Amino acid sequence: MQEQGLKIGDRNFTNRLFTGTGKFAAKALIPKMLASSGSQMITVALRRIDLGSETENILDFIPKQVTLLPNTSGARNADEAVRIARIAREAGCGNFIKIEVITDMKYLMPDNYETLEATRVLAREGFVVLPYVLPDLPLAKKLEDAGAAAVMPLGSPIGSNQGLQTRSLIELLIENCEVPVVVDAGIGRPSHAAAAMEMGADAVLVNTAIATARDPEAMGRAFSLAVAAGRMAFEARMAGESQTAQASSPLTGFLDE
């Protein structure tokens, strides 16, 4: 079975694990993680990019072949998200943008309404928009209509490592969305990532679980393998569950012969 790549905007991805740059103990760990995982897209907050730095610029640690996904972390409304996205493009970070608008400082839940407004504006301006949202099917369809290139529902709160707490809601998006569904936030273990892919998610974005592992390089590889295995299982069309035992070998026959 030949695995089909994932197309978002004008880019084709053969690796469905997307990663992040936050929380690494040292920037030098980032290229090692990217090499071991094979991740082809990585997100970075614009406020962490210092183009005028004469010492360390985080972009120097991201290989050129890896697609940069600037995010609008810190934005409190649509206007701020749009402004951050425009600055990122002017700074040479490309047309990909992850919309992240958060007004809830306790649980860090995305503001779906402001995210939709920002998506409408930026899609019209030619950005490849990946909005980070609470999983909400009517909203996801509005995001599609607004020009989103994908939707990124959270699995559980940012950095919580709780896994797929919103599983049933994400399944609705996977079943009904025409754009790719990328599970973002809360993925804490490779098994969580595999489960998301087995559901039919098109990709997952993992940051905290990799960056804060004792060995981020090895953990990146573990997540990459889990994502590939989960996708392969989905493509193979897994057998259904049964409430009763089903014999895998004949239980009668030769003893009576």
Solvent accessible surface area in square Angstrom, and as a share of the most:
residue,aa,sasa,rsa
1,M,158,0.71
2,Q,147,0.65
3,E,74,0.33
4,Q,120,0.53
5,G,44,0.43
6,L,10,0.05
7,K,124,0.53
8,I,1,0.01
9,G,36,0.35
10,D,108,0.56
11,R,101,0.37
12,N,107,0.55
13,F,3,0.01
14,T,109,0.63
15,N,27,0.14
16,R,15,0.05
17,L,0,0.00
18,F,0,0.00
19,T,1,0.01
20,G,1,0.01
21,T,3,0.02
22,G,17,0.16
23,K,119,0.50
24,F,25,0.10
25,A,100,0.78
26,A,50,0.39
27,K,62,0.26
28,A,53,0.41
29,L,49,0.24
30,I,1,0.00
31,P,43,0.27
32,K,106,0.45
33,M,0,0.00
34,L,7,0.04
35,A,86,0.66
36,S,28,0.18
37,S,3,0.02
38,G,35,0.33
39,S,3,0.02
40,Q,57,0.25
41,M,0,0.00
42,I,1,0.00
43,T,8,0.05
44,V,1,0.01
45,A,10,0.08
46,L,26,0.13
47,R,177,0.65
48,R,91,0.33
49,I,20,0.10
50,D,77,0.40
51,L,96,0.48
52,G,66,0.64
53,S,34,0.22
54,E,175,0.78
55,T,124,0.72
56,E,93,0.42
57,N,17,0.09
58,I,1,0.00
59,L,35,0.18
60,D,110,0.57
61,F,42,0.17
62,I,13,0.07
63,P,42,0.27
64,K,194,0.82
65,Q,150,0.67
66,V,15,0.08
67,T,10,0.06
68,L,28,0.14
69,L,1,0.00
70,P,0,0.00
71,N,13,0.06
72,T,0,0.00
73,S,22,0.14
74,G,30,0.29
75,A,0,0.00
76,R,102,0.37
77,N,54,0.28
78,A,10,0.08
79,D,114,0.59
80,E,54,0.24
81,A,0,0.00
82,V,10,0.06
83,R,137,0.50
84,I,24,0.12
85,A,0,0.00
86,R,102,0.37
87,I,73,0.37
88,A,1,0.01
89,R,81,0.30
90,E,149,0.67
91,A,32,0.25
92,G,67,0.64
93,C,7,0.04
94,G,36,0.35
95,N,68,0.35
96,F,8,0.03
97,I,1,0.00
98,K,13,0.05
99,I,0,0.00
100,E,21,0.09
101,V,0,0.00
102,I,14,0.07
103,T,70,0.41
104,D,43,0.22
105,M,104,0.46
106,K,157,0.67
107,Y,120,0.45
108,L,65,0.32
109,M,51,0.23
110,P,5,0.03
111,D,37,0.19
112,N,26,0.14
113,Y,143,0.55
114,E,39,0.17
115,T,0,0.00
116,L,10,0.05
117,E,51,0.23
118,A,0,0.00
119,T,0,0.00
120,R,89,0.32
121,V,43,0.25
122,L,0,0.00
123,A,24,0.19
124,R,180,0.66
125,E,62,0.28
126,G,47,0.45
127,F,11,0.04
128,V,23,0.13
129,V,0,0.00
130,L,0,0.00
131,P,0,0.00
132,Y,2,0.01
133,V,1,0.00
134,L,62,0.31
135,P,9,0.06
136,D,56,0.29
137,L,46,0.23
138,P,91,0.57
139,L,16,0.08
140,A,0,0.00
141,K,67,0.28
142,K,109,0.46
143,L,0,0.00
144,E,29,0.13
145,D,126,0.65
146,A,18,0.14
147,G,40,0.39
148,A,5,0.04
149,A,23,0.18
150,A,0,0.00
151,V,0,0.00
152,M,0,0.00
153,P,0,0.00
154,L,2,0.01
155,G,0,0.00
156,S,1,0.01
157,P,34,0.21
158,I,61,0.31
159,G,29,0.28
160,S,38,0.24
161,N,63,0.33
162,Q,96,0.43
163,G,1,0.01
164,L,28,0.14
165,Q,121,0.54
166,T,26,0.15
167,R,104,0.38
168,S,77,0.49
169,L,85,0.42
170,I,0,0.00
171,E,68,0.31
172,L,78,0.39
173,L,1,0.00
174,I,37,0.19
175,E,139,0.62
176,N,62,0.32
177,C,19,0.11
178,E,155,0.69
179,V,31,0.18
180,P,22,0.14
181,V,2,0.01
182,V,0,0.00
183,V,0,0.00
184,D,5,0.03
185,A,13,0.10
186,G,5,0.05
187,I,6,0.03
188,G,14,0.14
189,R,158,0.58
190,P,38,0.24
191,S,72,0.47
192,H,37,0.16
193,A,0,0.00
194,A,19,0.15
195,A,26,0.20
196,A,0,0.00
197,M,0,0.00
198,E,64,0.29
199,M,24,0.11
200,G,6,0.06
201,A,0,0.00
202,D,31,0.16
203,A,0,0.00
204,V,0,0.00
205,L,8,0.04
206,V,3,0.02
207,N,42,0.21
208,T,20,0.12
209,A,9,0.07
210,I,2,0.01
211,A,5,0.04
212,T,78,0.45
213,A,21,0.17
214,R,248,0.90
215,D,74,0.38
216,P,11,0.07
217,E,77,0.35
218,A,56,0.43
219,M,59,0.26
220,G,0,0.00
221,R,122,0.45
222,A,38,0.29
223,F,0,0.00
224,S,11,0.07
225,L,94,0.47
226,A,15,0.11
227,V,3,0.02
228,A,57,0.44
229,A,59,0.46
230,G,1,0.01
231,R,28,0.10
232,M,126,0.56
233,A,27,0.21
234,F,57,0.24
235,E,46,0.21
236,A,65,0.50
237,R,163,0.59
238,M,102,0.46
239,A,101,0.79
240,G,73,0.71
241,E,172,0.77
242,S,62,0.40
243,Q,176,0.78
244,T,96,0.56
245,A,103,0.80
246,Q,130,0.58
247,A,68,0.53
248,S,118,0.76
249,S,71,0.46
250,P,125,0.79
251,L,146,0.73
252,T,115,0.67
253,G,33,0.32
254,F,157,0.66
255,L,145,0.72
256,D,132,0.68
257,E,177,0.79
